[in-house]
Amino acid sequence: MRRVLMHDSAPAFFAGTPTLFNARLAQCAGDIPASPLAWCCGNLHLESVGAYRADNELAYFDVTRLDESALAPVAWDLIRLATSIRMTARTAGQPPRSDDALVHAALADYGTCVTSGTVRWLERSQARGPIRKLIKAVGKRSRGKLVKAHTTSRAGNVALRHDGRDGLEPDVGDRELLEGWFAAYREADPSRRDWELVDVARRASDVAHLGYPHWILLVRTSRLRLLDLRGCIPSSLAASSATLQPGWSDEASRVEALVRRLPVLPPPRLVATRVGEIDAIVSDFRPSADDLSLHPVPGAKTLKRVVRTVATIAAWAHLRAAGRQGADRPDALAWWGREGAAFEQISRLSRALADEQLDAWHQFRDNG
């Protein structure tokens, strides 16, 4: 599945190879402008955002791909975002050099946001196009409708639907492994003592982590609910940037902390856990359809609006986590955000890297 997705789309190839890209950034570190340390997303691109229901039951739109998150120079996140913008524009048949204007707009909005120092979130009334549709759909969807969309019922028995993305046939041994984990998870909190594990299935997560442990769980409480359980792997950004990281007890603790820190609010029932030998996090289930999809790529006006929105969301995330566990303070981000020369360096480097990434995708596609 991962190879097919990456074969068919250059942006999907880019989204699926953060490890290779972060290693490439390490090779050209001398060309990256100096920048403050921030809690970076690690795999920031135009589709690493989406709508979700937070633990206050309201719908938000924010960064949702944080498995690669780490402490690093903030320019690394922006170079990856700028490269994503260029690849998306170029593969969509946009006019020559239109990607320059999009990157300039994104970096300008990012600089304005961090310079102001004001942290906000995207209101539904401010959202437009596909982003507004996602927020509206998540806000209107009941838990019962979500469960019904991902389950089947026959002769009074409810089971997870195998739809080829959010529900796949579980591997041999998955049921036994997850039943053992669920027993400990249930006993860890008195409010979960009467919960029952009804069914399990594998999930095909975002393209960068397809093939790693990821499950959807159907659980009966006072009513049926869906949980998401996914394994956490080491951050390639942490490995590539050479920035000293905090002493996390495990990878799940890192991901949980940063999912609580970077978006406006975390999803419900978020907690780090351990499934056998696997570091993992559990939270309420969020379907793949809630992620922003730019396939097919929208028209120039809509794409520019998306680009500027993602850049602003990234700035808010960096500001929320500023000053935490080694990250520089908001004032450092504000000062740097006024440095037009740094943004120009980021733009030039992203242009060269986009050329490289497109060449790499063509090689990948041609070699099957």
Buried (B, 14 or more C-beta within 10 A) or exposed (E): EBEEBBBEBBBBBBBBBBBBBBEBBBEEEEBBBEBBBBBBBBBBBBBBBBBBBBBEEBBBBBBBBBBBBBBBBBBBBBBBBBBBBBBBBBBBEBEEEBBBBBBBBBBBBBBBBBBBEEBBBBEBEEBEBBBBEBBBEBBEBEBEEBBBBBBEEEEEEBBBBBBEEBBBEBEEEBBEBBEEBBEEBBEEEEEBEEBEBBBBBBBBBBBBBBEEBBBBBBBBEEEBBBBBBBBBBBBBBBBBBEBEBEEBEBBBBBBBBBBBBBBBBBBBBBBBBBBEEBBBBBBBBBBBBBBBBBBEBBEBEBBBBBBBBBBBBBBBBBBBBBBBBEBBEBEBBBBBBEBEEBBEBBBBBBBEBBBEBBEBBEEBBEEE
